Amino acid sequence: MAFQPDIIVDGPDGVALVVEAKTRLPNLGQTAKQLADYMIRMQCPTGILITPERMWLYRDLYSSPPDVEQIGEYDMHGLWPHTPPSEPASFERFVQEWLEHVAQQPIDDLPRKIGEAFQEYVFPAIKNGELRAAHPRPS
């Protein structure tokens, strides 16, 4: 089955951000590669891989050969409004709602390192695009 992210932000010029939200991540390297390959295929500049505990932020370098670099890895403890759900579809919704909320609150509410990364890579995509589920979710 082809990789499909859980959340996307459609911008004026195409896909501006892709998010893969996983409650469990048995193989970080494989999942990160699938996300990077999708970013390259869709010409998407920014990607997020997120679990209840960690978040990884990636950017497409638009180089030849194509390459995606990891910008940072961040601890998510203390950033969630409440304990993330353990059911995968519920976690996807939880992450989407968190991204919608965090895009509307002042940057000062996030720790410095993650705030700077979001300011540069995530907020512009969300503010100029439409954040939505990338596939149907079970109710």
Summary of the structure (lengths in Angstrom):
residues: 139
radius of gyration: 14.0
end to end distance: 22.2
largest distance: 42.2
contacts: 409
relative contact order: 0.21
helix: 37%
strand: 27%
